[in-house]
Every structure is written in structure tokens, then in C-alpha cells.
Amino acid sequence: MADDFLGYGLLRPFRRDRKADFAAGGGEALVRSAVGQILGTMAGSEHTQGELPWRTEFGSLVHLLRHQKNDAVLQELARVHVVDALKRWEPRVQVTSVRVTRERLDGENVLAIRLRYNVISANTPGNNVILEGIEQTVVL
């Protein structure tokens, strides 16, 4: 029942499954994939056109923070961009915390976003079942 509401579809990042087809999934795996896709897609702003020509507003504004001074202001802006994007594009999650840090990964500086969210797993008004405390790290 919960998986019916959460859906079923292709998982991001795209990869092959055991049948040499693109991997697909449902439930929590699909929600994780959607969160990664939203945060990894450049949304349109006054400075950028947007990554998807058919839906330029889709995604997040986190990409605007690249090559900026790593300070408390940048980290707060990243937190706000993450929360705003997920609130707008992923109604199946309720963000409970976001932590943003700059880290080194494979010799490169990356912006690591660690977020915790609850997944609303049933579309029953007044009687939502929530999968609590899902943690995910997105590296951009």
C-alpha cells in the first residue's frame, strides 16, 4: 500500500540492473533517487537558464553556490535552497534537518549536504504513515 503511493520508476544515478536494463525501484529507494535528482538539477534563476529546457524552474539553486567563499553564510544559503527545493518538488518528504559542509573527496573540494527527512508513505488525509529518520548525503 505504501509503495503504491510512493511510486515506482527509474533510479538515479542511472545504472544497469541484472537484466541489462536501467535499474528501477519503488518505495524509499525511489524517494531517495528523486531527492538526489532534485538537488542535482540546476533550476533557473536570474543568473542561469535552468538545466531542463522543458521545465526550467525544476531543481534547486544549490549550483549558484559553487566557487563561493565557504563560510556560515554559504552554508545557510545552501540549507535554505535545499529545504525550498524539496518543499516545492518532493511532497513525499518532510525535511527535519540539513547540514552543509565542504569536504575533500577524491582530491577535490565538494559541497556535502547531509539531510534527514521523514517520508510520508500513505496518502490518507489525517492518517499519514511516516517513515522517520531517513538520512541521505548528496555531494555536488
N, C-alpha and C positions, 0 to 999 in steps of 0.2 A: 504494500500500500504506500509506504513512504517513498520507495523508489519510483512509483508511478508519478508522484508529484515532482520529485527531484529530476526526473527525466532520464534519457538515455541518448548518448551521442558520442562523437569523436573526442578523444582525449588529447589534450595539449601537454607537452610538445608532441607533435605528430611522430609516431613510430609504428613499426610493423608489429603485428601480433604473430602468433604461431601459425596462422593460416596465410601469412604473407599479405595480409590486408592491413589497413590502418586500424590501430587499436581503438576500441570503443568501450564505454563503460557507463555505469549509472550510479545513482546514489551519491555518496560522499566523494568518490573519485571524480565524478562529473562536475560537482561543485568546485572542488579544488582546481580542476582544469579551467573552469570559467573564471575563477578569481585570478589565476595566473594570466589568462588571456586579456582580461580587462586591464590589469595593471601593466601588462607588457605592450599594450597597444597605445600608440600616440594619438591622443584626442586633439581635435582642432582648437586653436586659441587665436588670439590676435597676432601671435608670432609664427604659428605653424598652420598648415592647411589641414592636417589630420591624416592619419595613415590609410584609412579606408575611404576611397573616393565616393562610395555609395552611402556612407554613414560617417561623415567627418567628425561628428561630435562624440562617437563611441570611443571609449578607452579612458585613460587618465592623463593628468597633466604632470605626472612624475618626471617625464622626459625633459621638461623645462628646467629641471634642477641639475642636470648634468653639467660638469665643468664649473660648478659654483663653489664658493667657499664653504667648507664643511664646518658649520657652526650650529648653534642651537636654533637659529632662525631657519636654516635649511632643513633641519630635522623636523621642526614643527610644520613647515610648509609641506614636506613630504607626507607627514601624518595626515594633514588636512586633505591633501589631494587623494590619498588612499581612501580615507573614510568617505569623501564626497563621491568618488567614482563607484565604490561598492554600494553605497546607498542608492545611487541612481540606476546602476546597471545590473545589480545582483540582488533581487528581492528575497532570495532564499537564505541570505546570511544577515546576522546581526553582529557587527564588529564590536568586540569588547575591549581590545587593546591593540595598539600599534607601536612598535619600537623600531626606530630607524638608526642604522649605524653605517659608517664607512668601514670597509674591511678589504683585506687583500685576498684575492682568490686567483690561484694560478699565476701569480706575479702581477696581477692587475688590481687597481683600486675599483671596488664595486660599491654600490649602494645596496645594503642588505635591509630588507623590510621584513620584520617578524610580526606577524599579526595573529591574533587569536579571535575566533568568531564562533558563534553558535549557528547551526544550520537549522532552519525551520523546515521540518520534514513532513508536515501534513498541512494541507490547505483547507482546514476545517475552522471556520471563524469561531473564535473563543475557545478552541480546544487544540491549539498547536502543540505538536510534539517537537521538542527541541533536542538536537544532538549537541551537547555542550562541550566547550573547550577544545575545538578543533584548532590545531596550531599549524601554521604554514609559513615558510620563508620564501620570499621572492627576491631574486637577485637581478638587478637591472644594470 
